């Protein structure tokens, strides 16, 4: 799925998806030769759950939703 589709699926803004990717908080399943990310929503949900766990444990320098 595209970044836009993932954003809609998760109820997020597409810029948030791009920011989380740039920070290494979520990882695309595939990056096309032209640099476009393709996502597995279930994998991203798992990564987001881990981010939340780390945030609650005080293990992140910056909260994922701080911007």
Secondary structure, 3 states (H helix, E strand, C coil): CCHHHHHHHHCCCHHHHHHHHHCCCCCCCEECCCCCEECCHHHHHHHHHHHHHHHHCCCCCCCCCCC
